[in-house]
Amino acid sequence: MPEEPKNTYVYRVLRYTPNLVRDEWVNIGVLLEQSGGGFNGNPSKRAIRLIEEQSELARVRRLHPQADEGLLRALPGELDTRLRDAPGGAAAYLEKVNETLSNVLQLSPPRGLLADDFDAELDRLYRAHVAVPRGTRVGALESTRAWIKQRINDVFLRRRVPKLERNIRVEEFTELGDPLKLDYGYRNGARGFLHALALGRDVSQFKTLAYTAGRIRQRLPRCEFTAITEDEPASDSRQHQFVVRLFGNENIAIVPLSGIDKFADDLRVRLQ
């Protein structure tokens, strides 16, 4: 018989509620905690994941045309910082959120579950409660960071890549308050970082990674960076070739999803 999951988790769904009178909302994030002793215990691990893709923000605007996009874009960095640093811990801060932003944001009641892997469970909950529903046009879905990350997770699990660090905050290398988090990290003598990026999206995300890589290398000269993209950069695309030159100057490797299986096998050997 398969073993029962060993870890107890508690999750809450964050809802955007711009119109309480109509009692309408849309799910925009998931907060997951590893219970340290029941619902009132101190969690040993905590993470929040919120919408960040343009397609996800566009879905909110379709449902609520008057949505405050500035607020939604600022939330990931704001809540991540507050949940780490709030006096009295996360529970006190979440209650404050409920009290002060209840006309905009609401948290669902906490629910418990059993699972083995924290990061995999956070991904599953996000897909189940927040991600763009199935039935969305395939081409649109496949050019999002969320879809690329899901593919990476599936391949790394299947190829038995040793567990990687997840959601590495870059503020320790750049500036305090920098909201960027790199998707994956590993240590093999030198540190390495992996980040999912969509060639079909705003090129500014590539410029952000290039800038971040340069800042991190000021502190860690021997570190390596790899960007995982949905496709191979097209030779006839000016934007794609700009990315190739930009990353070439910063020594950032580009691995398309078509090559992720081989990349995973090579990484597994290196980390064993």
Helices and strands as residue ranges (DSSP letters): E 7-19, E 24-34, E 45-50, H 54-63, H 69-85, H 89-100, E 105-107, E 111-115, H 118-129, H 138-141, H 145-158, E 165-169, E 181-187, E 191-196, H 204-219, E 224-229, H 238-249, E 252-256, G 257-259, H 260-271
